[in-house]
Amino acid sequence: MWKLIVGFIAFAAITLWVLMRSGPVDMGGEHAAQEAMHKDAPPAAAAAPSGTTGAVKP
């Protein structure tokens, strides 16, 4: 049992060391990916002219 505890502590220490050496790590979730996705998207009003339904008249 004590080997599991020592192994967990060693694994956690190595993980923290690697994260600290890799530079700034953002643990804030997916907000960075959402900003990147919406940055290049056109505004919704410019996507379709007003008054059109998208249906083709025969």
mmCIF file of the N, C-alpha and C atoms, coordinates in Angstrom:
data_MODEL
# 
_entry.id   MODEL 
# 
loop_
_atom_site.group_PDB 
_atom_site.id 
_atom_site.type_symbol 
_atom_site.label_atom_id 
_atom_site.label_alt_id 
_atom_site.label_comp_id 
_atom_site.label_asym_id 
_atom_site.label_entity_id 
_atom_site.label_seq_id 
_atom_site.pdbx_PDB_ins_code 
_atom_site.Cartn_x 
_atom_site.Cartn_y 
_atom_site.Cartn_z 
_atom_site.occupancy 
_atom_site.B_iso_or_equiv 
_atom_site.pdbx_formal_charge 
_atom_site.auth_seq_id 
_atom_site.auth_comp_id 
_atom_site.auth_asym_id 
_atom_site.auth_atom_id 
_atom_site.pdbx_PDB_model_num 
ATOM 1   N N  . MET A 1 1  ? 0.822   -1.196 0.000   1.00 0.00 ? 1  MET A N  1 
ATOM 2   C CA . MET A 1 1  ? 0.000   0.000  0.000   1.00 0.00 ? 1  MET A CA 1 
ATOM 3   C C  . MET A 1 1  ? 0.870   1.266  0.000   1.00 0.00 ? 1  MET A C  1 
ATOM 4   N N  . TRP A 1 2  ? 1.936   1.208  0.762   1.00 0.00 ? 2  TRP A N  1 
ATOM 5   C CA . TRP A 1 2  ? 2.795   2.382  0.832   1.00 0.00 ? 2  TRP A CA 1 
ATOM 6   C C  . TRP A 1 2  ? 3.479   2.645  -0.506  1.00 0.00 ? 2  TRP A C  1 
ATOM 7   N N  . LYS A 1 3  ? 3.654   1.591  -1.306  1.00 0.00 ? 3  LYS A N  1 
ATOM 8   C CA . LYS A 1 3  ? 4.272   1.758  -2.622  1.00 0.00 ? 3  LYS A CA 1 
ATOM 9   C C  . LYS A 1 3  ? 3.349   2.544  -3.559  1.00 0.00 ? 3  LYS A C  1 
ATOM 10  N N  . LEU A 1 4  ? 2.039   2.317  -3.435  1.00 0.00 ? 4  LEU A N  1 
ATOM 11  C CA . LEU A 1 4  ? 1.090   3.074  -4.249  1.00 0.00 ? 4  LEU A CA 1 
ATOM 12  C C  . LEU A 1 4  ? 1.129   4.557  -3.900  1.00 0.00 ? 4  LEU A C  1 
ATOM 13  N N  . ILE A 1 5  ? 1.206   4.861  -2.625  1.00 0.00 ? 5  ILE A N  1 
ATOM 14  C CA . ILE A 1 5  ? 1.245   6.254  -2.191  1.00 0.00 ? 5  ILE A CA 1 
ATOM 15  C C  . ILE A 1 5  ? 2.535   6.922  -2.671  1.00 0.00 ? 5  ILE A C  1 
ATOM 16  N N  . VAL A 1 6  ? 3.657   6.242  -2.525  1.00 0.00 ? 6  VAL A N  1 
ATOM 17  C CA . VAL A 1 6  ? 4.937   6.795  -2.975  1.00 0.00 ? 6  VAL A CA 1 
ATOM 18  C C  . VAL A 1 6  ? 4.936   6.959  -4.491  1.00 0.00 ? 6  VAL A C  1 
ATOM 19  N N  . GLY A 1 7  ? 4.374   6.005  -5.212  1.00 0.00 ? 7  GLY A N  1 
ATOM 20  C CA . GLY A 1 7  ? 4.292   6.096  -6.670  1.00 0.00 ? 7  GLY A CA 1 
ATOM 21  C C  . GLY A 1 7  ? 3.420   7.259  -7.112  1.00 0.00 ? 7  GLY A C  1 
ATOM 22  N N  . PHE A 1 8  ? 2.290   7.456  -6.432  1.00 0.00 ? 8  PHE A N  1 
ATOM 23  C CA . PHE A 1 8  ? 1.418   8.574  -6.769  1.00 0.00 ? 8  PHE A CA 1 
ATOM 24  C C  . PHE A 1 8  ? 2.116   9.906  -6.521  1.00 0.00 ? 8  PHE A C  1 
ATOM 25  N N  . ILE A 1 9  ? 2.802   10.024 -5.389  1.00 0.00 ? 9  ILE A N  1 
ATOM 26  C CA . ILE A 1 9  ? 3.512   11.263 -5.073  1.00 0.00 ? 9  ILE A CA 1 
ATOM 27  C C  . ILE A 1 9  ? 4.617   11.525 -6.099  1.00 0.00 ? 9  ILE A C  1 
ATOM 28  N N  . ALA A 1 10 ? 5.344   10.470 -6.487  1.00 0.00 ? 10 ALA A N  1 
ATOM 29  C CA . ALA A 1 10 ? 6.404   10.635 -7.486  1.00 0.00 ? 10 ALA A CA 1 
ATOM 30  C C  . ALA A 1 10 ? 5.814   11.042 -8.839  1.00 0.00 ? 10 ALA A C  1 
ATOM 31  N N  . PHE A 1 11 ? 4.722   10.414 -9.241  1.00 0.00 ? 11 PHE A N  1 
ATOM 32  C CA . PHE A 1 11 ? 4.076   10.752 -10.512 1.00 0.00 ? 11 PHE A CA 1 
ATOM 33  C C  . PHE A 1 11 ? 3.568   12.190 -10.488 1.00 0.00 ? 11 PHE A C  1 
ATOM 34  N N  . ALA A 1 12 ? 2.961   12.604 -9.374  1.00 0.00 ? 12 ALA A N  1 
ATOM 35  C CA . ALA A 1 12 ? 2.459   13.978 -9.259  1.00 0.00 ? 12 ALA A CA 1 
ATOM 36  C C  . ALA A 1 12 ? 3.613   14.979 -9.302  1.00 0.00 ? 12 ALA A C  1 
ATOM 37  N N  . ALA A 1 13 ? 4.714   14.653 -8.651  1.00 0.00 ? 13 ALA A N  1 
ATOM 38  C CA . ALA A 1 13 ? 5.863   15.557 -8.646  1.00 0.00 ? 13 ALA A CA 1 
ATOM 39  C C  . ALA A 1 13 ? 6.457   15.703 -10.045 1.00 0.00 ? 13 ALA A C  1 
ATOM 40  N N  . ILE A 1 14 ? 6.583   14.600 -10.767 1.00 0.00 ? 14 ILE A N  1 
ATOM 41  C CA . ILE A 1 14 ? 7.114   14.647 -12.129 1.00 0.00 ? 14 ILE A CA 1 
ATOM 42  C C  . ILE A 1 14 ? 6.169   15.439 -13.034 1.00 0.00 ? 14 ILE A C  1 
ATOM 43  N N  . THR A 1 15 ? 4.871   15.226 -12.880 1.00 0.00 ? 15 THR A N  1 
ATOM 44  C CA . THR A 1 15 ? 3.893   15.943 -13.695 1.00 0.00 ? 15 THR A CA 1 
ATOM 45  C C  . THR A 1 15 ? 3.958   17.446 -13.432 1.00 0.00 ? 15 THR A C  1 
ATOM 46  N N  . LEU A 1 16 ? 4.007   17.838 -12.178 1.00 0.00 ? 16 LEU A N  1 
ATOM 47  C CA . LEU A 1 16 ? 4.109   19.261 -11.848 1.00 0.00 ? 16 LEU A CA 1 
ATOM 48  C C  . LEU A 1 16 ? 5.407   19.861 -12.377 1.00 0.00 ? 16 LEU A C  1 
ATOM 49  N N  . TRP A 1 17 ? 6.493   19.117 -12.294 1.00 0.00 ? 17 TRP A N  1 
ATOM 50  C CA . TRP A 1 17 ? 7.778   19.603 -12.795 1.00 0.00 ? 17 TRP A CA 1 
ATOM 51  C C  . TRP A 1 17 ? 7.713   19.840 -14.308 1.00 0.00 ? 17 TRP A C  1 
ATOM 52  N N  . VAL A 1 18 ? 7.117   18.890 -15.043 1.00 0.00 ? 18 VAL A N  1 
ATOM 53  C CA . VAL A 1 18 ? 7.002   19.025 -16.501 1.00 0.00 ? 18 VAL A CA 1 
ATOM 54  C C  . VAL A 1 18 ? 6.112   20.213 -16.851 1.00 0.00 ? 18 VAL A C  1 
ATOM 55  N N  . LEU A 1 19 ? 5.000   20.390 -16.144 1.00 0.00 ? 19 LEU A N  1 
ATOM 56  C CA . LEU A 1 19 ? 4.108   21.509 -16.429 1.00 0.00 ? 19 LEU A CA 1 
ATOM 57  C C  . LEU A 1 19 ? 4.784   22.847 -16.148 1.00 0.00 ? 19 LEU A C  1 
ATOM 58  N N  . MET A 1 20 ? 5.554   22.919 -15.083 1.00 0.00 ? 20 MET A N  1 
ATOM 59  C CA . MET A 1 20 ? 6.247   24.168 -14.762 1.00 0.00 ? 20 MET A CA 1 
ATOM 60  C C  . MET A 1 20 ? 7.341   24.486 -15.777 1.00 0.00 ? 20 MET A C  1 
ATOM 61  N N  . ARG A 1 21 ? 7.997   23.469 -16.309 1.00 0.00 ? 21 ARG A N  1 
ATOM 62  C CA . ARG A 1 21 ? 9.069   23.671 -17.286 1.00 0.00 ? 21 ARG A CA 1 
ATOM 63  C C  . ARG A 1 21 ? 8.525   24.022 -18.674 1.00 0.00 ? 21 ARG A C  1 
ATOM 64  N N  . SER A 1 22 ? 7.270   23.677 -18.956 1.00 0.00 ? 22 SER A N  1 
ATOM 65  C CA . SER A 1 22 ? 6.730   23.871 -20.300 1.00 0.00 ? 22 SER A CA 1 
ATOM 66  C C  . SER A 1 22 ? 6.239   25.290 -20.554 1.00 0.00 ? 22 SER A C  1 
ATOM 67  N N  . GLY A 1 23 ? 6.201   26.136 -19.564 1.00 0.00 ? 23 GLY A N  1 
ATOM 68  C CA . GLY A 1 23 ? 5.755   27.511 -19.754 1.00 0.00 ? 23 GLY A CA 1 
ATOM 69  C C  . GLY A 1 23 ? 4.355   27.701 -19.207 1.00 0.00 ? 23 GLY A C  1 
ATOM 70  N N  . PRO A 1 24 ? 3.733   28.827 -19.563 1.00 0.00 ? 24 PRO A N  1 
ATOM 71  C CA . PRO A 1 24 ? 2.399   29.109 -19.025 1.00 0.00 ? 24 PRO A CA 1 
ATOM 72  C C  . PRO A 1 24 ? 1.366   28.113 -19.552 1.00 0.00 ? 24 PRO A C  1 
ATOM 73  N N  . VAL A 1 25 ? 0.614   27.542 -18.649 1.00 0.00 ? 25 VAL A N  1 
ATOM 74  C CA . VAL A 1 25 ? -0.417  26.575 -18.998 1.00 0.00 ? 25 VAL A CA 1 
ATOM 75  C C  . VAL A 1 25 ? -1.758  27.158 -18.578 1.00 0.00 ? 25 VAL A C  1 
ATOM 76  N N  . ASP A 1 26 ? -2.702  27.263 -19.526 1.00 0.00 ? 26 ASP A N  1 
ATOM 77  C CA . ASP A 1 26 ? -4.024  27.801 -19.229 1.00 0.00 ? 26 ASP A CA 1 
ATOM 78  C C  . ASP A 1 26 ? -4.951  26.649 -18.891 1.00 0.00 ? 26 ASP A C  1 
ATOM 79  N N  . MET A 1 27 ? -5.376  26.586 -17.641 1.00 0.00 ? 27 MET A N  1 
ATOM 80  C CA . MET A 1 27 ? -6.283  25.532 -17.198 1.00 0.00 ? 27 MET A CA 1 
ATOM 81  C C  . MET A 1 27 ? -7.710  26.051 -17.100 1.00 0.00 ? 27 MET A C  1 
ATOM 82  N N  . GLY A 1 28 ? -8.038  27.075 -17.885 1.00 0.00 ? 28 GLY A N  1 
ATOM 83  C CA . GLY A 1 28 ? -9.327  27.736 -17.781 1.00 0.00 ? 28 GLY A CA 1 
ATOM 84  C C  . GLY A 1 28 ? -10.439 27.072 -18.566 1.00 0.00 ? 28 GLY A C  1 
ATOM 85  N N  . GLY A 1 29 ? -10.201 26.015 -19.259 1.00 0.00 ? 29 GLY A N  1 
ATOM 86  C CA . GLY A 1 29 ? -11.263 25.356 -20.004 1.00 0.00 ? 29 GLY A CA 1 
ATOM 87  C C  . GLY A 1 29 ? -11.167 25.649 -21.490 1.00 0.00 ? 29 GLY A C  1 
ATOM 88  N N  . GLU A 1 30 ? -12.321 25.688 -22.160 1.00 0.00 ? 30 GLU A N  1 
ATOM 89  C CA . GLU A 1 30 ? -12.354 25.787 -23.617 1.00 0.00 ? 30 GLU A CA 1 
ATOM 90  C C  . GLU A 1 30 ? -12.545 27.207 -24.121 1.00 0.00 ? 30 GLU A C  1 
ATOM 91  N N  . HIS A 1 31 ? -12.412 28.217 -23.293 1.00 0.00 ? 31 HIS A N  1 
ATOM 92  C CA . HIS A 1 31 ? -12.675 29.572 -23.748 1.00 0.00 ? 31 HIS A CA 1 
ATOM 93  C C  . HIS A 1 31 ? -11.708 30.014 -24.833 1.00 0.00 ? 31 HIS A C  1 
ATOM 94  N N  . ALA A 1 32 ? -10.483 29.544 -24.833 1.00 0.00 ? 32 ALA A N  1 
ATOM 95  C CA . ALA A 1 32 ? -9.510  29.933 -25.863 1.00 0.00 ? 32 ALA A CA 1 
ATOM 96  C C  . ALA A 1 32 ? -9.913  29.367 -27.220 1.00 0.00 ? 32 ALA A C  1 
ATOM 97  N N  . ALA A 1 33 ? -10.400 28.151 -27.256 1.00 0.00 ? 33 ALA A N  1 
ATOM 98  C CA . ALA A 1 33 ? -10.821 27.542 -28.520 1.00 0.00 ? 33 ALA A CA 1 
ATOM 99  C C  . ALA A 1 33 ? -12.068 28.236 -29.060 1.00 0.00 ? 33 ALA A C  1 
ATOM 100 N N  . GLN A 1 34 ? -12.974 28.638 -28.193 1.00 0.00 ? 34 GLN A N  1 
ATOM 101 C CA . GLN A 1 34 ? -14.188 29.321 -28.649 1.00 0.00 ? 34 GLN A CA 1 
ATOM 102 C C  . GLN A 1 34 ? -13.861 30.690 -29.208 1.00 0.00 ? 34 GLN A C  1 
ATOM 103 N N  . GLU A 1 35 ? -12.921 31.399 -28.597 1.00 0.00 ? 35 GLU A N  1 
ATOM 104 C CA . GLU A 1 35 ? -12.527 32.708 -29.123 1.00 0.00 ? 35 GLU A CA 1 
ATOM 105 C C  . GLU A 1 35 ? -11.900 32.561 -30.504 1.00 0.00 ? 35 GLU A C  1 
ATOM 106 N N  . ALA A 1 36 ? -11.104 31.531 -30.710 1.00 0.00 ? 36 ALA A N  1 
ATOM 107 C CA . ALA A 1 36 ? -10.459 31.317 -31.999 1.00 0.00 ? 36 ALA A CA 1 
ATOM 108 C C  . ALA A 1 36 ? -11.493 30.956 -33.074 1.00 0.00 ? 36 ALA A C  1 
ATOM 109 N N  . MET A 1 37 ? -12.518 30.210 -32.699 1.00 0.00 ? 37 MET A N  1 
ATOM 110 C CA . MET A 1 37 ? -13.538 29.814 -33.663 1.00 0.00 ? 37 MET A CA 1 
ATOM 111 C C  . MET A 1 37 ? -14.394 31.007 -34.081 1.00 0.00 ? 37 MET A C  1 
ATOM 112 N N  . HIS A 1 38 ? -14.716 31.873 -33.148 1.00 0.00 ? 38 HIS A N  1 
ATOM 113 C CA . HIS A 1 38 ? -15.620 32.984 -33.440 1.00 0.00 ? 38 HIS A CA 1 
ATOM 114 C C  . HIS A 1 38 ? -14.898 34.221 -33.957 1.00 0.00 ? 38 HIS A C  1 
ATOM 115 N N  . LYS A 1 39 ? -13.594 34.220 -33.950 1.00 0.00 ? 39 LYS A N  1 
ATOM 116 C CA . LYS A 1 39 ? -12.842 35.386 -34.383 1.00 0.00 ? 39 LYS A CA 1 
ATOM 117 C C  . LYS A 1 39 ? -13.001 35.611 -35.889 1.00 0.00 ? 39 LYS A C  1 
ATOM 118 N N  . ASP A 1 40 ? -12.970 34.558 -36.682 1.00 0.00 ? 40 ASP A N  1 
ATOM 119 C CA . ASP A 1 40 ? -13.027 34.675 -38.135 1.00 0.00 ? 40 ASP A CA 1 
ATOM 120 C C  . ASP A 1 40 ? -14.438 34.541 -38.696 1.00 0.00 ? 40 ASP A C  1 
ATOM 121 N N  . ALA A 1 41 ? -15.420 34.253 -37.867 1.00 0.00 ? 41 ALA A N  1 
ATOM 122 C CA . ALA A 1 41 ? -16.784 34.048 -38.348 1.00 0.00 ? 41 ALA A CA 1 
ATOM 123 C C  . ALA A 1 41 ? -17.424 35.392 -38.713 1.00 0.00 ? 41 ALA A C  1 
ATOM 124 N N  . PRO A 1 42 ? -18.152 35.451 -39.831 1.00 0.00 ? 42 PRO A N  1 
ATOM 125 C CA . PRO A 1 42 ? -18.829 36.702 -40.199 1.00 0.00 ? 42 PRO A CA 1 
ATOM 126 C C  . PRO A 1 42 ? -20.023 36.941 -39.271 1.00 0.00 ? 42 PRO A C  1 
ATOM 127 N N  . PRO A 1 43 ? -20.454 38.160 -39.142 1.00 0.00 ? 43 PRO A N  1 
ATOM 128 C CA . PRO A 1 43 ? -21.629 38.436 -38.311 1.00 0.00 ? 43 PRO A CA 1 
ATOM 129 C C  . PRO A 1 43 ? -22.860 37.732 -38.880 1.00 0.00 ? 43 PRO A C  1 
ATOM 130 N N  . ALA A 1 44 ? -23.799 37.404 -38.033 1.00 0.00 ? 44 ALA A N  1 
ATOM 131 C CA . ALA A 1 44 ? -24.990 36.667 -38.464 1.00 0.00 ? 44 ALA A CA 1 
ATOM 132 C C  . ALA A 1 44 ? -25.844 37.500 -39.410 1.00 0.00 ? 44 ALA A C  1 
ATOM 133 N N  . ALA A 1 45 ? -25.898 38.819 -39.237 1.00 0.00 ? 45 ALA A N  1 
ATOM 134 C CA . ALA A 1 45 ? -26.716 39.674 -40.097 1.00 0.00 ? 45 ALA A CA 1 
ATOM 135 C C  . ALA A 1 45 ? -26.164 39.722 -41.518 1.00 0.00 ? 45 ALA A C  1 
ATOM 136 N N  . ALA A 1 46 ? -24.874 39.581 -41.696 1.00 0.00 ? 46 ALA A N  1 
ATOM 137 C CA . ALA A 1 46 ? -24.280 39.644 -43.024 1.00 0.00 ? 46 ALA A CA 1 
ATOM 138 C C  . ALA A 1 46 ? -24.363 38.308 -43.754 1.00 0.00 ? 46 ALA A C  1 
ATOM 139 N N  . ALA A 1 47 ? -24.742 37.251 -43.075 1.00 0.00 ? 47 ALA A N  1 
ATOM 140 C CA . ALA A 1 47 ? -24.771 35.927 -43.690 1.00 0.00 ? 47 ALA A CA 1 
ATOM 141 C C  . ALA A 1 47 ? -25.881 35.809 -44.729 1.00 0.00 ? 47 ALA A C  1 
ATOM 142 N N  . ALA A 1 48 ? -27.068 36.402 -44.462 1.00 0.00 ? 48 ALA A N  1 
ATOM 143 C CA . ALA A 1 48 ? -28.177 36.315 -45.399 1.00 0.00 ? 48 ALA A CA 1 
ATOM 144 C C  . ALA A 1 48 ? -28.882 37.667 -45.435 1.00 0.00 ? 48 ALA A C  1 
ATOM 145 N N  . PRO A 1 49 ? -29.253 38.138 -46.633 1.00 0.00 ? 49 PRO A N  1 
ATOM 146 C CA . PRO A 1 49 ? -29.982 39.408 -46.711 1.00 0.00 ? 49 PRO A CA 1 
ATOM 147 C C  . PRO A 1 49 ? -31.352 39.270 -46.054 1.00 0.00 ? 49 PRO A C  1 
ATOM 148 N N  . SER A 1 50 ? -31.832 40.356 -45.495 1.00 0.00 ? 50 SER A N  1 
ATOM 149 C CA . SER A 1 50 ? -33.131 40.305 -44.828 1.00 0.00 ? 50 SER A CA 1 
ATOM 150 C C  . SER A 1 50 ? -34.246 40.146 -45.859 1.00 0.00 ? 50 SER A C  1 
ATOM 151 N N  . GLY A 1 51 ? -35.282 39.451 -45.485 1.00 0.00 ? 51 GLY A N  1 
ATOM 152 C CA . GLY A 1 51 ? -36.427 39.265 -46.361 1.00 0.00 ? 51 GLY A CA 1 
ATOM 153 C C  . GLY A 1 51 ? -36.344 38.025 -47.211 1.00 0.00 ? 51 GLY A C  1 
ATOM 154 N N  . THR A 1 52 ? -35.288 37.283 -47.174 1.00 0.00 ? 52 THR A N  1 
ATOM 155 C CA . THR A 1 52 ? -35.199 36.057 -47.956 1.00 0.00 ? 52 THR A CA 1 
ATOM 156 C C  . THR A 1 52 ? -35.445 34.855 -47.052 1.00 0.00 ? 52 THR A C  1 
ATOM 157 N N  . THR A 1 53 ? -36.152 33.892 -47.565 1.00 0.00 ? 53 THR A N  1 
ATOM 158 C CA . THR A 1 53 ? -36.431 32.688 -46.793 1.00 0.00 ? 53 THR A CA 1 
ATOM 159 C C  . THR A 1 53 ? -35.561 31.539 -47.213 1.00 0.00 ? 53 THR A C  1 
ATOM 160 N N  . GLY A 1 54 ? -34.881 31.644 -48.313 1.00 0.00 ? 54 GLY A N  1 
ATOM 161 C CA . GLY A 1 54 ? -34.035 30.573 -48.788 1.00 0.00 ? 54 GLY A CA 1 
ATOM 162 C C  . GLY A 1 54 ? -34.761 29.605 -49.703 1.00 0.00 ? 54 GLY A C  1 
ATOM 163 N N  . ALA A 1 55 ? -36.059 29.753 -49.868 1.00 0.00 ? 55 ALA A N  1 
ATOM 164 C CA . ALA A 1 55 ? -36.828 28.856 -50.728 1.00 0.00 ? 55 ALA A CA 1 
ATOM 165 C C  . ALA A 1 55 ? -36.711 29.318 -52.178 1.00 0.00 ? 55 ALA A C  1 
ATOM 166 N N  . VAL A 1 56 ? -36.684 28.366 -53.089 1.00 0.00 ? 56 VAL A N  1 
ATOM 167 C CA . VAL A 1 56 ? -36.591 28.668 -54.513 1.00 0.00 ? 56 VAL A CA 1 
ATOM 168 C C  . VAL A 1 56 ? -37.998 28.663 -55.103 1.00 0.00 ? 56 VAL A C  1 
ATOM 169 N N  . LYS A 1 57 ? -38.337 29.757 -55.796 1.00 0.00 ? 57 LYS A N  1 
ATOM 170 C CA . LYS A 1 57 ? -39.677 29.841 -56.415 1.00 0.00 ? 57 LYS A CA 1 
ATOM 171 C C  . LYS A 1 57 ? -39.633 29.143 -57.784 1.00 0.00 ? 57 LYS A C  1 
ATOM 172 N N  . PRO A 1 58 ? -40.641 28.334 -58.095 1.00 0.00 ? 58 PRO A N  1 
ATOM 173 C CA . PRO A 1 58 ? -40.660 27.633 -59.387 1.00 0.00 ? 58 PRO A CA 1 
ATOM 174 C C  . PRO A 1 58 ? -40.974 28.537 -60.549 1.00 0.00 ? 58 PRO A C  1 
# 
